[in-house]
Amino acid sequence: MKNMTTKQRAYLKSLAMTMEPIFQAGKNSMTPEFTKAVSEALEARELIKISVLKNCADDPKELAGALAERTRSQVVQVIGKKIVLYKEGKDKNKKIQLP
């Protein structure tokens, strides 16, 4: 997947602003089950928000990078303890039309 343009990233950030986190990364953040659940959610929704809990020892930016790599998605942004990931959907199931 090609890199996002600034405009596309800004658009995804604006969509993510109103979203609630659907996952919480705790102290066992990067389990295979967690990664699989995130991957499935990305397939279904394309854009998801993850909340990093206080008991998670991982740095949110590092966690975002590792999750993006494992789920073949892109990090839209990391603000504080919130991670936003995006994965382009398959053509016929695209939910988000990027500018």
Secondary structure, DSSP 8 states (H G I E B T S, - for coil): -----HHHHHHHHHHHHT----EEE-TTTT-HHHHHHHHHHHHHHSEEEEEE-TT--S-HHHHHHHHHHHHT-EEEEEETTEEEEE----GGG------
